[in-house]
Amino acid sequence: MSTLHFIRQRQFDETLALSERLINDEEDLIHKAVGWMLREVGNRDGKMERVFLKAHYLTMPRTMLRYAIEKFPQVERKKYLKSEI
C-alpha cells in the first residue's frame, strides 16, 4: 500500500519490484495488499499488470492472485485460476 502514491503517478517499477519480493511472504494480509496494489497497477496499465502476472501467477499465493485479477473478465480470471495462461 505504501506505493499507491507512485501508482497514481503511473510509476509502477517500485510496486512491481516490491510485489516480486513479497510473493513468498507468509502473511495473508500482505498477500491481500500486494494483490490490491497489482490490481491498481492494472487499472492504469492492464498490459503491465498482465506481464507481471504471466511471469509470477504460478508461484503467487492464491489470495494475492485473486485480488490482482478481481476486475478481469470472467473467462480470463478462470484461465489464471486454472493455470491455463
PDB file of N, CA, C and O in Angstrom:
ATOM      1  N   MET A   1       0.815  -1.184   0.000  1.00  0.00           N
ATOM      2  CA  MET A   1       0.000   0.000   0.000  1.00  0.00           C
ATOM      3  C   MET A   1       0.864   1.254   0.000  1.00  0.00           C
ATOM      4  O   MET A   1       0.412   2.327  -0.400  1.00  0.00           O
ATOM      5  N   SER A   2       2.080   1.116   0.441  1.00  0.00           N
ATOM      6  CA  SER A   2       2.958   2.284   0.509  1.00  0.00           C
ATOM      7  C   SER A   2       3.309   2.821  -0.871  1.00  0.00           C
ATOM      8  O   SER A   2       3.822   3.934  -0.983  1.00  0.00           O
ATOM      9  N   THR A   3       3.046   2.061  -1.912  1.00  0.00           N
ATOM     10  CA  THR A   3       3.390   2.512  -3.262  1.00  0.00           C
ATOM     11  C   THR A   3       2.195   3.095  -4.013  1.00  0.00           C
ATOM     12  O   THR A   3       2.316   3.422  -5.193  1.00  0.00           O
ATOM     13  N   LEU A   4       1.056   3.231  -3.359  1.00  0.00           N
ATOM     14  CA  LEU A   4      -0.137   3.737  -4.041  1.00  0.00           C
ATOM     15  C   LEU A   4       0.100   5.131  -4.626  1.00  0.00           C
ATOM     16  O   LEU A   4      -0.389   5.438  -5.713  1.00  0.00           O
ATOM     17  N   HIS A   5       0.833   5.955  -3.922  1.00  0.00           N
ATOM     18  CA  HIS A   5       1.157   7.291  -4.444  1.00  0.00           C
ATOM     19  C   HIS A   5       1.873   7.175  -5.789  1.00  0.00           C
ATOM     20  O   HIS A   5       1.548   7.892  -6.736  1.00  0.00           O
ATOM     21  N   PHE A   6       2.845   6.272  -5.865  1.00  0.00           N
ATOM     22  CA  PHE A   6       3.593   6.094  -7.104  1.00  0.00           C
ATOM     23  C   PHE A   6       2.700   5.539  -8.215  1.00  0.00           C
ATOM     24  O   PHE A   6       2.818   5.936  -9.374  1.00  0.00           O
ATOM     25  N   ILE A   7       1.817   4.628  -7.853  1.00  0.00           N
ATOM     26  CA  ILE A   7       0.895   4.056  -8.838  1.00  0.00           C
ATOM     27  C   ILE A   7       0.039   5.168  -9.426  1.00  0.00           C
ATOM     28  O   ILE A   7      -0.186   5.218 -10.635  1.00  0.00           O
ATOM     29  N   ARG A   8      -0.434   6.052  -8.568  1.00  0.00           N
ATOM     30  CA  ARG A   8      -1.262   7.168  -9.050  1.00  0.00           C
ATOM     31  C   ARG A   8      -0.488   8.088  -9.988  1.00  0.00           C
ATOM     32  O   ARG A   8      -1.078   8.770 -10.827  1.00  0.00           O
ATOM     33  N   GLN A   9       0.829   8.103  -9.843  1.00  0.00           N
ATOM     34  CA  GLN A   9       1.691   8.901 -10.721  1.00  0.00           C
ATOM     35  C   GLN A   9       2.136   8.099 -11.941  1.00  0.00           C
ATOM     36  O   GLN A   9       2.949   8.563 -12.740  1.00  0.00           O
ATOM     37  N   ARG A  10       1.589   6.884 -12.073  1.00  0.00           N
ATOM     38  CA  ARG A  10       1.911   5.965 -13.180  1.00  0.00           C
ATOM     39  C   ARG A  10       3.385   5.545 -13.156  1.00  0.00           C
ATOM     40  O   ARG A  10       4.004   5.336 -14.200  1.00  0.00           O
ATOM     41  N   GLN A  11       3.924   5.430 -11.959  1.00  0.00           N
ATOM     42  CA  GLN A  11       5.287   4.934 -11.759  1.00  0.00           C
ATOM     43  C   GLN A  11       5.159   3.563 -11.087  1.00  0.00           C
ATOM     44  O   GLN A  11       4.940   3.475  -9.879  1.00  0.00           O
ATOM     45  N   PHE A  12       5.296   2.515 -11.868  1.00  0.00           N
ATOM     46  CA  PHE A  12       4.967   1.173 -11.395  1.00  0.00           C
ATOM     47  C   PHE A  12       6.175   0.341 -10.973  1.00  0.00           C
ATOM     48  O   PHE A  12       6.003  -0.713 -10.361  1.00  0.00           O
ATOM     49  N   ASP A  13       7.371   0.781 -11.280  1.00  0.00           N
ATOM     50  CA  ASP A  13       8.560  -0.037 -11.027  1.00  0.00           C
ATOM     51  C   ASP A  13       8.705  -0.443  -9.567  1.00  0.00           C
ATOM     52  O   ASP A  13       8.989  -1.605  -9.278  1.00  0.00           O
ATOM     53  N   GLU A  14       8.516   0.490  -8.647  1.00  0.00           N
ATOM     54  CA  GLU A  14       8.655   0.177  -7.217  1.00  0.00           C
ATOM     55  C   GLU A  14       7.613  -0.844  -6.773  1.00  0.00           C
ATOM     56  O   GLU A  14       7.924  -1.782  -6.040  1.00  0.00           O
ATOM     57  N   THR A  15       6.390  -0.656  -7.218  1.00  0.00           N
ATOM     58  CA  THR A  15       5.310  -1.571  -6.842  1.00  0.00           C
ATOM     59  C   THR A  15       5.588  -2.973  -7.350  1.00  0.00           C
ATOM     60  O   THR A  15       5.421  -3.948  -6.618  1.00  0.00           O
ATOM     61  N   LEU A  16       6.008  -3.078  -8.591  1.00  0.00           N
ATOM     62  CA  LEU A  16       6.260  -4.404  -9.169  1.00  0.00           C
ATOM     63  C   LEU A  16       7.469  -5.072  -8.525  1.00  0.00           C
ATOM     64  O   LEU A  16       7.464  -6.282  -8.301  1.00  0.00           O
ATOM     65  N   ALA A  17       8.505  -4.291  -8.226  1.00  0.00           N
ATOM     66  CA  ALA A  17       9.689  -4.856  -7.564  1.00  0.00           C
ATOM     67  C   ALA A  17       9.335  -5.328  -6.151  1.00  0.00           C
ATOM     68  O   ALA A  17       9.747  -6.410  -5.734  1.00  0.00           O
ATOM     69  N   LEU A  18       8.586  -4.526  -5.432  1.00  0.00           N
ATOM     70  CA  LEU A  18       8.171  -4.907  -4.083  1.00  0.00           C
ATOM     71  C   LEU A  18       7.237  -6.114  -4.122  1.00  0.00           C
ATOM     72  O   LEU A  18       7.335  -7.007  -3.280  1.00  0.00           O
ATOM     73  N   SER A  19       6.348  -6.138  -5.083  1.00  0.00           N
ATOM     74  CA  SER A  19       5.434  -7.275  -5.231  1.00  0.00           C
ATOM     75  C   SER A  19       6.211  -8.566  -5.462  1.00  0.00           C
ATOM     76  O   SER A  19       5.886  -9.611  -4.899  1.00  0.00           O
ATOM     77  N   GLU A  20       7.219  -8.477  -6.281  1.00  0.00           N
ATOM     78  CA  GLU A  20       8.045  -9.653  -6.570  1.00  0.00           C
ATOM     79  C   GLU A  20       8.750 -10.145  -5.307  1.00  0.00           C
ATOM     80  O   GLU A  20       8.853 -11.350  -5.077  1.00  0.00           O
ATOM     81  N   ARG A  21       9.231  -9.212  -4.494  1.00  0.00           N
ATOM     82  CA  ARG A  21       9.917  -9.598  -3.251  1.00  0.00           C
ATOM     83  C   ARG A  21       8.959 -10.191  -2.219  1.00  0.00           C
ATOM     84  O   ARG A  21       9.367 -10.999  -1.384  1.00  0.00           O
ATOM     85  N   LEU A  22       7.698  -9.795  -2.273  1.00  0.00           N
ATOM     86  CA  LEU A  22       6.738 -10.244  -1.256  1.00  0.00           C
ATOM     87  C   LEU A  22       5.934 -11.474  -1.670  1.00  0.00           C
ATOM     88  O   LEU A  22       5.063 -11.915  -0.921  1.00  0.00           O
ATOM     89  N   ILE A  23       6.202 -12.024  -2.823  1.00  0.00           N
ATOM     90  CA  ILE A  23       5.441 -13.196  -3.291  1.00  0.00           C
ATOM     91  C   ILE A  23       5.520 -14.356  -2.298  1.00  0.00           C
ATOM     92  O   ILE A  23       4.545 -15.088  -2.129  1.00  0.00           O
ATOM     93  N   ASN A  24       6.641 -14.527  -1.655  1.00  0.00           N
ATOM     94  CA  ASN A  24       6.806 -15.650  -0.723  1.00  0.00           C
ATOM     95  C   ASN A  24       6.554 -15.282   0.737  1.00  0.00           C
ATOM     96  O   ASN A  24       6.864 -16.069   1.631  1.00  0.00           O
ATOM     97  N   ASP A  25       6.000 -14.107   0.989  1.00  0.00           N
ATOM     98  CA  ASP A  25       5.703 -13.700   2.356  1.00  0.00           C
ATOM     99  C   ASP A  25       4.654 -14.642   2.950  1.00  0.00           C
ATOM    100  O   ASP A  25       3.781 -15.141   2.241  1.00  0.00           O
ATOM    101  N   GLU A  26       4.752 -14.874   4.237  1.00  0.00           N
ATOM    102  CA  GLU A  26       3.856 -15.825   4.901  1.00  0.00           C
ATOM    103  C   GLU A  26       2.523 -15.213   5.341  1.00  0.00           C
ATOM    104  O   GLU A  26       1.572 -15.945   5.614  1.00  0.00           O
ATOM    105  N   GLU A  27       2.444 -13.904   5.411  1.00  0.00           N
ATOM    106  CA  GLU A  27       1.252 -13.237   5.944  1.00  0.00           C
ATOM    107  C   GLU A  27       0.158 -13.052   4.895  1.00  0.00           C
ATOM    108  O   GLU A  27       0.399 -12.497   3.823  1.00  0.00           O
ATOM    109  N   ASP A  28      -1.025 -13.514   5.211  1.00  0.00           N
ATOM    110  CA  ASP A  28      -2.170 -13.384   4.317  1.00  0.00           C
ATOM    111  C   ASP A  28      -2.514 -11.920   4.046  1.00  0.00           C
ATOM    112  O   ASP A  28      -2.912 -11.578   2.932  1.00  0.00           O
ATOM    113  N   LEU A  29      -2.368 -11.064   5.036  1.00  0.00           N
ATOM    114  CA  LEU A  29      -2.677  -9.646   4.835  1.00  0.00           C
ATOM    115  C   LEU A  29      -1.717  -9.007   3.836  1.00  0.00           C
ATOM    116  O   LEU A  29      -2.105  -8.090   3.113  1.00  0.00           O
ATOM    117  N   ILE A  30      -0.484  -9.472   3.785  1.00  0.00           N
ATOM    118  CA  ILE A  30       0.476  -8.990   2.784  1.00  0.00           C
ATOM    119  C   ILE A  30       0.025  -9.451   1.406  1.00  0.00           C
ATOM    120  O   ILE A  30       0.102  -8.690   0.442  1.00  0.00           O
ATOM    121  N   HIS A  31      -0.442 -10.680   1.305  1.00  0.00           N
ATOM    122  CA  HIS A  31      -0.938 -11.199   0.021  1.00  0.00           C
ATOM    123  C   HIS A  31      -2.085 -10.321  -0.483  1.00  0.00           C
ATOM    124  O   HIS A  31      -2.133  -9.973  -1.663  1.00  0.00           O
ATOM    125  N   LYS A  32      -3.002  -9.967   0.409  1.00  0.00           N
ATOM    126  CA  LYS A  32      -4.133  -9.122   0.027  1.00  0.00           C
ATOM    127  C   LYS A  32      -3.669  -7.748  -0.436  1.00  0.00           C
ATOM    128  O   LYS A  32      -4.125  -7.239  -1.460  1.00  0.00           O
ATOM    129  N   ALA A  33      -2.757  -7.153   0.328  1.00  0.00           N
ATOM    130  CA  ALA A  33      -2.273  -5.811  -0.007  1.00  0.00           C
ATOM    131  C   ALA A  33      -1.535  -5.801  -1.342  1.00  0.00           C
ATOM    132  O   ALA A  33      -1.728  -4.894  -2.151  1.00  0.00           O
ATOM    133  N   VAL A  34      -0.699  -6.793  -1.573  1.00  0.00           N
ATOM    134  CA  VAL A  34       0.044  -6.857  -2.835  1.00  0.00           C
ATOM    135  C   VAL A  34      -0.912  -7.083  -4.004  1.00  0.00           C
ATOM    136  O   VAL A  34      -0.770  -6.454  -5.052  1.00  0.00           O
ATOM    137  N   GLY A  35      -1.870  -7.965  -3.832  1.00  0.00           N
ATOM    138  CA  GLY A  35      -2.859  -8.190  -4.880  1.00  0.00           C
ATOM    139  C   GLY A  35      -3.637  -6.932  -5.196  1.00  0.00           C
ATOM    140  O   GLY A  35      -3.924  -6.647  -6.359  1.00  0.00           O
ATOM    141  N   TRP A  36      -3.975  -6.185  -4.174  1.00  0.00           N
ATOM    142  CA  TRP A  36      -4.693  -4.924  -4.344  1.00  0.00           C
ATOM    143  C   TRP A  36      -3.850  -3.938  -5.146  1.00  0.00           C
ATOM    144  O   TRP A  36      -4.349  -3.300  -6.074  1.00  0.00           O
ATOM    145  N   MET A  37      -2.567  -3.812  -4.787  1.00  0.00           N
ATOM    146  CA  MET A  37      -1.704  -2.866  -5.495  1.00  0.00           C
ATOM    147  C   MET A  37      -1.477  -3.308  -6.945  1.00  0.00           C
ATOM    148  O   MET A  37      -1.390  -2.470  -7.843  1.00  0.00           O
ATOM    149  N   LEU A  38      -1.382  -4.602  -7.168  1.00  0.00           N
ATOM    150  CA  LEU A  38      -1.270  -5.083  -8.555  1.00  0.00           C
ATOM    151  C   LEU A  38      -2.531  -4.744  -9.344  1.00  0.00           C
ATOM    152  O   LEU A  38      -2.455  -4.366 -10.513  1.00  0.00           O
ATOM    153  N   ARG A  39      -3.682  -4.879  -8.706  1.00  0.00           N
ATOM    154  CA  ARG A  39      -4.934  -4.515  -9.364  1.00  0.00           C
ATOM    155  C   ARG A  39      -4.957  -3.021  -9.688  1.00  0.00           C
ATOM    156  O   ARG A  39      -5.451  -2.618 -10.742  1.00  0.00           O
ATOM    157  N   GLU A  40      -4.421  -2.197  -8.775  1.00  0.00           N
ATOM    158  CA  GLU A  40      -4.359  -0.758  -9.022  1.00  0.00           C
ATOM    159  C   GLU A  40      -3.421  -0.442 -10.189  1.00  0.00           C
ATOM    160  O   GLU A  40      -3.699   0.455 -10.985  1.00  0.00           O
ATOM    161  N   VAL A  41      -2.323  -1.171 -10.288  1.00  0.00           N
ATOM    162  CA  VAL A  41      -1.444  -1.017 -11.457  1.00  0.00           C
ATOM    163  C   VAL A  41      -2.241  -1.343 -12.711  1.00  0.00           C
ATOM    164  O   VAL A  41      -2.188  -0.604 -13.695  1.00  0.00           O
ATOM    165  N   GLY A  42      -2.972  -2.435 -12.678  1.00  0.00           N
ATOM    166  CA  GLY A  42      -3.765  -2.859 -13.825  1.00  0.00           C
ATOM    167  C   GLY A  42      -4.863  -1.879 -14.198  1.00  0.00           C
ATOM    168  O   GLY A  42      -5.220  -1.765 -15.371  1.00  0.00           O
ATOM    169  N   ASN A  43      -5.400  -1.173 -13.218  1.00  0.00           N
ATOM    170  CA  ASN A  43      -6.411  -0.162 -13.511  1.00  0.00           C
ATOM    171  C   ASN A  43      -5.842   0.964 -14.366  1.00  0.00           C
ATOM    172  O   ASN A  43      -6.572   1.636 -15.095  1.00  0.00           O
ATOM    173  N   ARG A  44      -4.534   1.159 -14.269  1.00  0.00           N
ATOM    174  CA  ARG A  44      -3.894   2.224 -15.021  1.00  0.00           C
ATOM    175  C   ARG A  44      -3.139   1.716 -16.251  1.00  0.00           C
ATOM    176  O   ARG A  44      -3.005   2.418 -17.254  1.00  0.00           O
ATOM    177  N   ASP A  45      -2.649   0.478 -16.145  1.00  0.00           N
ATOM    178  CA  ASP A  45      -1.892  -0.113 -17.256  1.00  0.00           C
ATOM    179  C   ASP A  45      -2.087  -1.625 -17.207  1.00  0.00           C
ATOM    180  O   ASP A  45      -1.297  -2.351 -16.604  1.00  0.00           O
ATOM    181  N   GLY A  46      -3.157  -2.081 -17.857  1.00  0.00           N
ATOM    182  CA  GLY A  46      -3.500  -3.503 -17.842  1.00  0.00           C
ATOM    183  C   GLY A  46      -2.412  -4.379 -18.423  1.00  0.00           C
ATOM    184  O   GLY A  46      -2.194  -5.496 -17.955  1.00  0.00           O
ATOM    185  N   LYS A  47      -1.730  -3.885 -19.436  1.00  0.00           N
ATOM    186  CA  LYS A  47      -0.662  -4.672 -20.058  1.00  0.00           C
ATOM    187  C   LYS A  47       0.480  -4.904 -19.073  1.00  0.00           C
ATOM    188  O   LYS A  47       1.028  -6.005 -19.010  1.00  0.00           O
ATOM    189  N   MET A  48       0.843  -3.883 -18.310  1.00  0.00           N
ATOM    190  CA  MET A  48       1.929  -4.002 -17.330  1.00  0.00           C
ATOM    191  C   MET A  48       1.573  -5.039 -16.267  1.00  0.00           C
ATOM    192  O   MET A  48       2.413  -5.854 -15.886  1.00  0.00           O
ATOM    193  N   GLU A  49       0.331  -5.009 -15.789  1.00  0.00           N
ATOM    194  CA  GLU A  49      -0.097  -5.984 -14.788  1.00  0.00           C
ATOM    195  C   GLU A  49      -0.057  -7.395 -15.365  1.00  0.00           C
ATOM    196  O   GLU A  49       0.399  -8.325 -14.699  1.00  0.00           O
ATOM    197  N   ARG A  50      -0.522  -7.557 -16.572  1.00  0.00           N
ATOM    198  CA  ARG A  50      -0.559  -8.890 -17.181  1.00  0.00           C
ATOM    199  C   ARG A  50       0.843  -9.440 -17.441  1.00  0.00           C
ATOM    200  O   ARG A  50       1.065 -10.645 -17.322  1.00  0.00           O
ATOM    201  N   VAL A  51       1.778  -8.581 -17.791  1.00  0.00           N
ATOM    202  CA  VAL A  51       3.169  -9.026 -17.968  1.00  0.00           C
ATOM    203  C   VAL A  51       3.705  -9.554 -16.636  1.00  0.00           C
ATOM    204  O   VAL A  51       4.342 -10.607 -16.591  1.00  0.00           O
ATOM    205  N   PHE A  52       3.444  -8.822 -15.556  1.00  0.00           N
ATOM    206  CA  PHE A  52       3.888  -9.269 -14.230  1.00  0.00           C
ATOM    207  C   PHE A  52       3.217 -10.591 -13.869  1.00  0.00           C
ATOM    208  O   PHE A  52       3.880 -11.528 -13.425  1.00  0.00           O
ATOM    209  N   LEU A  53       1.909 -10.663 -14.057  1.00  0.00           N
ATOM    210  CA  LEU A  53       1.173 -11.877 -13.694  1.00  0.00           C
ATOM    211  C   LEU A  53       1.634 -13.080 -14.503  1.00  0.00           C
ATOM    212  O   LEU A  53       1.771 -14.177 -13.961  1.00  0.00           O
ATOM    213  N   LYS A  54       1.872 -12.884 -15.781  1.00  0.00           N
ATOM    214  CA  LYS A  54       2.311 -14.005 -16.615  1.00  0.00           C
ATOM    215  C   LYS A  54       3.613 -14.604 -16.089  1.00  0.00           C
ATOM    216  O   LYS A  54       3.824 -15.815 -16.157  1.00  0.00           O
ATOM    217  N   ALA A  55       4.471 -13.753 -15.572  1.00  0.00           N
ATOM    218  CA  ALA A  55       5.756 -14.214 -15.041  1.00  0.00           C
ATOM    219  C   ALA A  55       5.631 -14.858 -13.658  1.00  0.00           C
ATOM    220  O   ALA A  55       6.477 -15.663 -13.271  1.00  0.00           O
ATOM    221  N   HIS A  56       4.570 -14.503 -12.907  1.00  0.00           N
ATOM    222  CA  HIS A  56       4.537 -14.908 -11.494  1.00  0.00           C
ATOM    223  C   HIS A  56       3.274 -15.624 -11.030  1.00  0.00           C
ATOM    224  O   HIS A  56       3.232 -16.101  -9.896  1.00  0.00           O
ATOM    225  N   TYR A  57       2.252 -15.713 -11.861  1.00  0.00           N
ATOM    226  CA  TYR A  57       0.972 -16.214 -11.341  1.00  0.00           C
ATOM    227  C   TYR A  57       1.043 -17.656 -10.852  1.00  0.00           C
ATOM    228  O   TYR A  57       0.266 -18.043  -9.980  1.00  0.00           O
ATOM    229  N   LEU A  58       1.946 -18.448 -11.386  1.00  0.00           N
ATOM    230  CA  LEU A  58       2.038 -19.844 -10.949  1.00  0.00           C
ATOM    231  C   LEU A  58       2.627 -19.981  -9.545  1.00  0.00           C
ATOM    232  O   LEU A  58       2.382 -20.979  -8.868  1.00  0.00           O
ATOM    233  N   THR A  59       3.394 -18.996  -9.106  1.00  0.00           N
ATOM    234  CA  THR A  59       4.023 -19.068  -7.788  1.00  0.00           C
ATOM    235  C   THR A  59       3.401 -18.120  -6.772  1.00  0.00           C
ATOM    236  O   THR A  59       3.773 -18.134  -5.599  1.00  0.00           O
ATOM    237  N   MET A  60       2.460 -17.300  -7.215  1.00  0.00           N
ATOM    238  CA  MET A  60       1.814 -16.348  -6.306  1.00  0.00           C
ATOM    239  C   MET A  60       0.863 -17.072  -5.361  1.00  0.00           C
ATOM    240  O   MET A  60       0.232 -18.058  -5.741  1.00  0.00           O
ATOM    241  N   PRO A  61       0.763 -16.579  -4.130  1.00  0.00           N
ATOM    242  CA  PRO A  61      -0.279 -17.115  -3.256  1.00  0.00           C
ATOM    243  C   PRO A  61      -1.647 -16.871  -3.887  1.00  0.00           C
ATOM    244  O   PRO A  61      -1.861 -15.852  -4.545  1.00  0.00           O
ATOM    245  N   ARG A  62      -2.545 -17.782  -3.689  1.00  0.00           N
ATOM    246  CA  ARG A  62      -3.874 -17.723  -4.306  1.00  0.00           C
ATOM    247  C   ARG A  62      -4.608 -16.426  -3.947  1.00  0.00           C
ATOM    248  O   ARG A  62      -5.271 -15.834  -4.799  1.00  0.00           O
ATOM    249  N   THR A  63      -4.495 -15.985  -2.696  1.00  0.00           N
ATOM    250  CA  THR A  63      -5.160 -14.754  -2.272  1.00  0.00           C
ATOM    251  C   THR A  63      -4.640 -13.561  -3.062  1.00  0.00           C
ATOM    252  O   THR A  63      -5.422 -12.722  -3.509  1.00  0.00           O
ATOM    253  N   MET A  64      -3.341 -13.482  -3.235  1.00  0.00           N
ATOM    254  CA  MET A  64      -2.728 -12.390  -3.988  1.00  0.00           C
ATOM    255  C   MET A  64      -3.229 -12.392  -5.428  1.00  0.00           C
ATOM    256  O   MET A  64      -3.588 -11.347  -5.971  1.00  0.00           O
ATOM    257  N   LEU A  65      -3.251 -13.552  -6.028  1.00  0.00           N
ATOM    258  CA  LEU A  65      -3.706 -13.670  -7.405  1.00  0.00           C
ATOM    259  C   LEU A  65      -5.173 -13.269  -7.532  1.00  0.00           C
ATOM    260  O   LEU A  65      -5.540 -12.532  -8.448  1.00  0.00           O
ATOM    261  N   ARG A  66      -6.004 -13.748  -6.625  1.00  0.00           N
ATOM    262  CA  ARG A  66      -7.436 -13.435  -6.687  1.00  0.00           C
ATOM    263  C   ARG A  66      -7.684 -11.929  -6.591  1.00  0.00           C
ATOM    264  O   ARG A  66      -8.504 -11.385  -7.330  1.00  0.00           O
ATOM    265  N   TYR A  67      -6.983 -11.262  -5.690  1.00  0.00           N
ATOM    266  CA  TYR A  67      -7.142  -9.815  -5.573  1.00  0.00           C
ATOM    267  C   TYR A  67      -6.657  -9.118  -6.842  1.00  0.00           C
ATOM    268  O   TYR A  67      -7.294  -8.172  -7.306  1.00  0.00           O
ATOM    269  N   ALA A  68      -5.545  -9.569  -7.406  1.00  0.00           N
ATOM    270  CA  ALA A  68      -4.964  -8.928  -8.585  1.00  0.00           C
ATOM    271  C   ALA A  68      -5.861  -9.042  -9.814  1.00  0.00           C
ATOM    272  O   ALA A  68      -5.900  -8.128 -10.637  1.00  0.00           O
ATOM    273  N   ILE A  69      -6.578 -10.150  -9.943  1.00  0.00           N
ATOM    274  CA  ILE A  69      -7.375 -10.383 -11.156  1.00  0.00           C
ATOM    275  C   ILE A  69      -8.868 -10.136 -10.934  1.00  0.00           C
ATOM    276  O   ILE A  69      -9.688 -10.470 -11.789  1.00  0.00           O
ATOM    277  N   GLU A  70      -9.209  -9.567  -9.814  1.00  0.00           N
ATOM    278  CA  GLU A  70     -10.603  -9.385  -9.426  1.00  0.00           C
ATOM    279  C   GLU A  70     -11.457  -8.700 -10.505  1.00  0.00           C
ATOM    280  O   GLU A  70     -12.627  -9.048 -10.669  1.00  0.00           O
ATOM    281  N   LYS A  71     -10.899  -7.746 -11.232  1.00  0.00           N
ATOM    282  CA  LYS A  71     -11.673  -6.995 -12.223  1.00  0.00           C
ATOM    283  C   LYS A  71     -11.466  -7.490 -13.653  1.00  0.00           C
ATOM    284  O   LYS A  71     -11.971  -6.881 -14.596  1.00  0.00           O
ATOM    285  N   PHE A  72     -10.741  -8.572 -13.819  1.00  0.00           N
ATOM    286  CA  PHE A  72     -10.561  -9.138 -15.153  1.00  0.00           C
ATOM    287  C   PHE A  72     -11.878  -9.739 -15.624  1.00  0.00           C
ATOM    288  O   PHE A  72     -12.725 -10.087 -14.801  1.00  0.00           O
ATOM    289  N   PRO A  73     -12.062  -9.864 -16.920  1.00  0.00           N
ATOM    290  CA  PRO A  73     -13.241 -10.581 -17.423  1.00  0.00           C
ATOM    291  C   PRO A  73     -13.262 -12.012 -16.866  1.00  0.00           C
ATOM    292  O   PRO A  73     -12.212 -12.615 -16.649  1.00  0.00           O
ATOM    293  N   GLN A  74     -14.437 -12.531 -16.646  1.00  0.00           N
ATOM    294  CA  GLN A  74     -14.591 -13.842 -16.005  1.00  0.00           C
ATOM    295  C   GLN A  74     -13.804 -14.937 -16.718  1.00  0.00           C
ATOM    296  O   GLN A  74     -13.174 -15.763 -16.058  1.00  0.00           O
ATOM    297  N   VAL A  75     -13.825 -14.963 -18.023  1.00  0.00           N
ATOM    298  CA  VAL A  75     -13.120 -16.002 -18.776  1.00  0.00           C
ATOM    299  C   VAL A  75     -11.613 -15.926 -18.497  1.00  0.00           C
ATOM    300  O   VAL A  75     -10.964 -16.952 -18.296  1.00  0.00           O
ATOM    301  N   GLU A  76     -11.075 -14.730 -18.488  1.00  0.00           N
ATOM    302  CA  GLU A  76      -9.648 -14.557 -18.228  1.00  0.00           C
ATOM    303  C   GLU A  76      -9.294 -14.925 -16.790  1.00  0.00           C
ATOM    304  O   GLU A  76      -8.265 -15.554 -16.545  1.00  0.00           O
ATOM    305  N   ARG A  77     -10.148 -14.533 -15.832  1.00  0.00           N
ATOM    306  CA  ARG A  77      -9.920 -14.903 -14.429  1.00  0.00           C
ATOM    307  C   ARG A  77      -9.840 -16.414 -14.278  1.00  0.00           C
ATOM    308  O   ARG A  77      -8.946 -16.930 -13.609  1.00  0.00           O
ATOM    309  N   LYS A  78     -10.771 -17.118 -14.897  1.00  0.00           N
ATOM    310  CA  LYS A  78     -10.792 -18.583 -14.789  1.00  0.00           C
ATOM    311  C   LYS A  78      -9.526 -19.199 -15.363  1.00  0.00           C
ATOM    312  O   LYS A  78      -9.024 -20.186 -14.825  1.00  0.00           O
ATOM    313  N   LYS A  79      -9.001 -18.634 -16.445  1.00  0.00           N
ATOM    314  CA  LYS A  79      -7.767 -19.162 -17.030  1.00  0.00           C
ATOM    315  C   LYS A  79      -6.600 -19.013 -16.063  1.00  0.00           C
ATOM    316  O   LYS A  79      -5.794 -19.931 -15.912  1.00  0.00           O
ATOM    317  N   TYR A  80      -6.507 -17.864 -15.411  1.00  0.00           N
ATOM    318  CA  TYR A  80      -5.446 -17.682 -14.421  1.00  0.00           C
ATOM    319  C   TYR A  80      -5.610 -18.675 -13.274  1.00  0.00           C
ATOM    320  O   TYR A  80      -4.641 -19.302 -12.846  1.00  0.00           O
ATOM    321  N   LEU A  81      -6.819 -18.814 -12.788  1.00  0.00           N
ATOM    322  CA  LEU A  81      -7.049 -19.690 -11.646  1.00  0.00           C
ATOM    323  C   LEU A  81      -6.847 -21.171 -11.981  1.00  0.00           C
ATOM    324  O   LEU A  81      -6.530 -21.971 -11.100  1.00  0.00           O
ATOM    325  N   LYS A  82      -7.031 -21.531 -13.247  1.00  0.00           N
ATOM    326  CA  LYS A  82      -6.808 -22.912 -13.663  1.00  0.00           C
ATOM    327  C   LYS A  82      -5.408 -23.121 -14.236  1.00  0.00           C
ATOM    328  O   LYS A  82      -5.096 -24.200 -14.741  1.00  0.00           O
ATOM    329  N   SER A  83      -4.565 -22.090 -14.158  1.00  0.00           N
ATOM    330  CA  SER A  83      -3.187 -22.153 -14.661  1.00  0.00           C
ATOM    331  C   SER A  83      -3.149 -22.465 -16.170  1.00  0.00           C
ATOM    332  O   SER A  83      -2.352 -23.285 -16.626  1.00  0.00           O
ATOM    333  N   GLU A  84      -4.009 -21.805 -16.914  1.00  0.00           N
ATOM    334  CA  GLU A  84      -4.101 -22.051 -18.355  1.00  0.00           C
ATOM    335  C   GLU A  84      -3.631 -20.856 -19.192  1.00  0.00           C
ATOM    336  O   GLU A  84      -3.942 -20.784 -20.381  1.00  0.00           O
ATOM    337  N   ILE A  85      -2.914 -19.953 -18.613  1.00  0.00           N
ATOM    338  CA  ILE A  85      -2.435 -18.773 -19.354  1.00  0.00           C
ATOM    339  C   ILE A  85      -1.150 -19.129 -20.061  1.00  0.00           C
ATOM    340  O   ILE A  85      -0.569 -18.287 -20.746  1.00  0.00           O
TER     341      ILE A  85
END
